[in-house]
Amino acid sequence: MEQITIRKATRSDLDILLEFEQGIVEAERPFNPKLKDSDVHYYNIPEMIKADHIQLLVALSGNEVVGSGYARIENASPYMKYDRYAYLGFMYVTPLHRGRGVNKAILHDLSAWSKAQGITELRLEVYSANAVAVKAYEKAGFAKLFTQMRCEI
């Protein structure tokens, strides 16, 4: 099995992280027909790298960055049993390294960081039609909570 190491992202990772962001956009296009045709950016990566309430990680195979993910601490709604939770996002693994435990390793370290911040709840969003991603997150212990619906008028 390939050796995967996880570390905090740095400014030197910016170029590859921008490529990963576009990989995510392209992977999600089939699930969201309303995405713009070009110039789509989900994240402010330089800000994420330096923010105290965000842990942006990269996965490495040798010296090659092959995956990413972040945990962002958010305030919970006042009716929840917890005050804060960690929202997970920017989960990406290069095509050649998928199915090798990279996402699992990133999730493990994000979970550990979140616990160290006093967080007891992890949340993420995934397109319900993205069966591969849904299955991967269920395998990691996540459960479906609700379905967001839309209607064009």
Order of alpha helices (4+ residues) and beta strands (2+ residues): beta-alpha-alpha-beta-beta-beta-alpha-beta-alpha
